[in-house]
Structure formats: structure tokens, C-alpha cells
Amino acid sequence: MILRVPGCLTLLVLGSILAAQEEVPYRLKVSARLEALQPAVSSETDQWEEGAEKVLVEGTPIRFRLERQDLSIAFRITPFPQNGRFLMIIQVDARRRSEEGRFVGLMSTVQTITMEPEVPVLFYPFGKSDQGRSLALELHVLSP
């Protein structure tokens, strides 16, 4: 707020506004899996799926991590409600481990998607591979 007093200096008054975060009455169900190019001949280590279900709070990131012996994947999904839909900012960091357990590679991505409640979305943060494995995220905003 700018306070102007005649014959004096103009004062800039800074005030703090406390905005309470209201809990959005929705939940996000996330299922992450590695998809092999040829599931019929894939090894057991390619059959990997885990999931989580969290309450959505506007602007508050949902974090979870998936760990395997050769791979560590960290997810951060931040929801923003917009006109009955949700804008999701999704950050994914995938690290490969060597047989000795050291990290040898990192892939990272930040993307946004818009979601409708009760409509599942299949999302490939690093694209769908024609060779090898692809990381797939299934996101589903659940109504209360």
C-alpha cells in the first residue's frame, strides 16, 4: 500500500498477508510402473509397479519415491485447481545405480498437465520408448 501525506515523503507501507491453505476435497491416486517393450518375454525385474494415494492441498507438492536395486525415482506433483479441473506440475528425477550401488546417471523432467476429476491419465514423463523400458505414471484425481 502506498501512503501519501501532503508536504511529506511518499511512504511505501508493506504489509504481510497470511493466506491459509484450504484443503481441496480431492485425492490423487498415482500408480507408477516400468513397461517393458515385450512384456511376454520380459524378466521379473521389468515387472515393477508401485503406487500411492494422497490428499490434494492446493499448491502443496505431493512427494514419493520408488526404489529398486538399480533405479531410484523421485516424484513431485503440485496440484492447482482451476475451474473444476486440476493443473498438475510434475517433476520426475530418475537415477540409475551401478552394480556397486553408485549413482551413474540422472534423467530429470518437469512438465504440466491438466486433469479432470475422475478421468485417469496415463503419462510418460520421459516419453514412450520403442526399445527397452518406459516409465509410465497413471494419475487419477478422486472425488471426495
Steps between C-alpha positions, in 0.01 A plus 500: 500500500631847420427768759516859374511784753490858357833685543681181610682215336293223344515193722481147375329291764559130472256270666500126528197312389461155646323269261376183658516202273166332471499129454353400165246222556666277241764226510761410242562134429834436330620171359851481353635207301774405261361369174713254304496511121398133483327410829465132404879454496595758763680391813351521847707814568306679225172426679506792741202699616438706811248760596385759749185690586522848654264783592532801268583834660515791257859598421651240734722240330424132535829313524579133478796288404528160337814298569646197329846353516595658166268804492374782725212720382380809689164657415371844595146587387358844585123547443324828420117491465370704205132523407411146608820354349852457635825634362774260611866597498692173491871466570665159460864419576624152408845378605669181387728305731797288407540148635720652773209725608645831372279738304616503136232697316220750551197584290276786609186659361245765602169506315146624549175324421136591554274235649127454547376339824415129464679472161821294523799623299789283380813714492851415376732761658800397285301399191405151386799292395509287187782302660547387856281631783277805542395662826122540510301699755128450533344802673142505621336787694239342726193692617422507873 
